[in-house]
Amino acid sequence: MDTSIKEGTRERQEMMQDIKEIKNDLAQMRLDFSGHLVSDEKMATEIASMKNTLDELAPAIRSAFEQRKQASWFVSGAKWSFGIVAALLLAIVAKLDVILAWIKSH
């Protein structure tokens, strides 16, 4: 498996863990330190603040995944190119005696 795919999978798992932690934080935020329920207004303010933070991070996250996808395609293309060049070199080496004979005859 390509390392960029492994890293992407690991990052997605970390993001899923972060989402779970945010959900737990939201559940905990309903109670203040004394165990009383937090007002709906305060809760709405906290949620709006978290949403704004996530909205600010979303473009960077999308960009990082797009760059990773492009890098993966580039690596895949490079592997194919290397394979083609290697095959051509092997073909040339295999026919080297024929090429040398042709050069000597001309």
N, C-alpha and C positions, 0 to 999 in steps of 0.2 A: 504494500500500500504506500502511496506517495506520502512523504512527510507533511506536505502542505494539507493534505486531506486529513491526516492524523491530527495536526494542529487545529484545523477547523472543527473537527469533531470534539476535541478537548475544549476548545473555546465555547462551543455550543453547550457542552455539558456544564461548564462554569457559569455561563449565562443562565441556564435553567436553574442552577443552584442559587444564583443571585435573585432570580424571580421568586423562588420559593422563600428565600429569606425576606424579601420585600413583602410578600403576602403575610408571613409571620409577623413582621414589624407592623403591618397595618392592623392585624388582629390585636397586637399588644397595645397599639396606640389608643385603642378605644378606652383603655383604663389608664388613669394617671397614677402617680406614685402612691397615692393614698387608697387606690382601689376603686375610685369613683369613675363613672363613665365620663368621657370627655364630651364636651358639647359638639353638636353637629357642625356648628360654624367653624370651630377650631379644627375638627376632623377634615372638613372640606378644604380649609386652608392648607393643611398638611398634605392632603392628597393632590391638590393643585400644584403645590411646590414640587412634589415628587414627579408629577406628570411633566412639568416644565423641564425638570432635570433630564428625564428620559427623552423628551422631545429634542433637547439640545444634543444629546448623545446619539440619537438615531442616525443622523446623516454620517457621522464618523463611523458608526458600526456598519452601515450599508457600504460605505466607501471601502472599509477594510475587507469586507467579504468580497466585494467586486474585484479589488486588487488581488486578493488571494486566488480568485477564480481565473483571472487573467494570467497570473503567474503559473498556475497549474497548466493552462493551455500552452504557455510558452515552453515550459519544461517538457511537456508531451511532444510538442513540435520539434524541440531540440533533440530529443531521443530518436524520433523518426529520421531526422536529418542525419544524425550520426550513423544510424543504421544503414541508410542509403549510401553514404560516403564509404563506410566500411565495406559494404558489399561491392561497390565499384572498385575499390582498391584491391580486394581479393580477386575479383575478376581480371584485373590488369595483371596482377602477380601471376595468376594461373596461366595467362596467355603471354607471359613475358618472353618465352622462347620464340613464339611466333612473331611477336613485335620486333625482337632483335634480328631475327632472320629477314624480316621485311626491310628493316633499316639497312642491313648489310647488302641486300640485293639492289638497293637504290642508290 
